[in-house]
Amino acid sequence: MFKGFKNFLFRGDLIVVAVGLVVALAFSTLISAFTTNIVTPLINAIAGDTSKGPGVGWTIHGQTINLGVFLGAVVYFLIFMAVVYFVLVVPYRSFMAKFGTTVFGAPTPPPATKTCPECLSTDLPAAATKCLHCTSVVA
């Protein structure tokens, strides 16, 4: 039972999806702060709404554009992504490297191949001494 659970947890796809979800949630916070503190006050200012909210920024037609709150969300996003990278991605990448699997990086290059001089097939492994297709000797 525990072996199956361990295999489920350490599947590469599951970790990739989890990191993607965390990034999406943090990005959601950034977008929410942008719309709440910059876009909405601009729209209210154009519409002529005179209610004023607290915050540091500019005031246009009685609406405060909370630049400080938005910059705080940007800093939060950057810090959160750094923590995710150094606490989840780097240890998981080194863990998977022990098993010969690469994640969150460049794909593994295909193995080296060579061409048979007789039948011209190009899918022979580099260490092959005979062709898989015509069985001729390959130097």
N, C-alpha and C positions, 0 to 999 in steps of 0.2 A: 504494500500500500504506500509506504513512504518513498520507495524507489520511483513509482509512477508519479507521485506528487512532485518529487525532485525533478524528474524528466520534464514534467509540464512547466515548472517554474523556470528552468534553465534553457528552454527552447529559445533560439535566437529571435524568432518572430514575435514571441510574447514580449520580450524586453523592448524590441523596437517599437511595438505598438504602445507599450506603457510610456516610453519616453516621448513618443509622439503625442500621446494624450496629455502628459504633463506640460509639454511645450504649448499645446493648444489652449490649455487652461490658463497658463501665464499670459499668453498672447491675448486671450479673451479679456483679462484684467486690463491690459494695456489699451485695447480698443474701447473698452467700457469707460475708462478714464478719459480718453480722447473725446469721445462723443458727449459724455456728461459734462465735462469741464471746458470744452472749447467749442464744439459744434452747436450744442443746445443753446448756450448763451448768445452765440452769434445769430442763430435763428430767432431767438427771442428779441434781440436788439433790433433786428430788421423788422420784426413784426410790431415793435413798439411796446413790448411788455416792460413795465417799470419795476418789477420786483428785483431785489438785489440779493445775491448770495455772498457768503463769506469766502475769502481766499485772496491770494496774492496774484496779481496780474493786472490786466487793463480793465477799465470800465468804459463800455460803449453803450450809450443810451440807457444807462442804469443797469446794464448787465455786466457782471464781472467774468472775465475770461481767466479761469484759474490755471495759469501756466505752471505754478508751483506744484499743484496736485498732479498734473500731467507729467511733469519732469520726475516727480516722486515715483509715479507708476513706471516710467522708463527705467529708473534706477532699480526699482524692485524687479522688473523683468530681467535686467542684466545680471543682477545678483542671483536671482532664482535660477537662471539658465547656467550660470557658472557653478552653482551648487549641484544642479542636476548632472552637469558634465563631470565634475570631479568626484562626486559621491557615487553616481550610478554608472555612467558610460565608461570612464577610465578603468575602474575595477572589473567591470563586466568584460570589457575588451581584452584585458590581460588574462582573465579567467578563460575566455573562449580561445585565446591564442595557445593556451596549453593543450587544447584539443585539436589544434590545427585549423580552426575556423576563424574567418575574419568577419567582424561586424562593424557597422558604423564607419566604414572606410571603403577603400578601393576594392573592387572584386578581385578574387584570385586570378592571376593570368592563366590562360589555358596551357596545358602541358606542351612541351616542344614536340614537333612532328617533323618527319622528313618524307621525301617523295621516292616512290619506287621507280628505278630507271627503266623497268620493263613495261609495266602497265600504267605508269604515271599516276597512281593513286597517291593522294597527299595526306592521308590520315594515318600514316604509320608512326608509332611511337619512336622517339629519338633513339632509344636503346635497342630497337628491333634489328635482328640479323636476317630475318626472312619476311617477305611480303605476306600480309594476311590474305590477299586476294589471289595472287598468282604463284605463290610459294617460291619465287625466285630469291636468290641470295642478294641481300642489300648490304653494301659496304658501309 
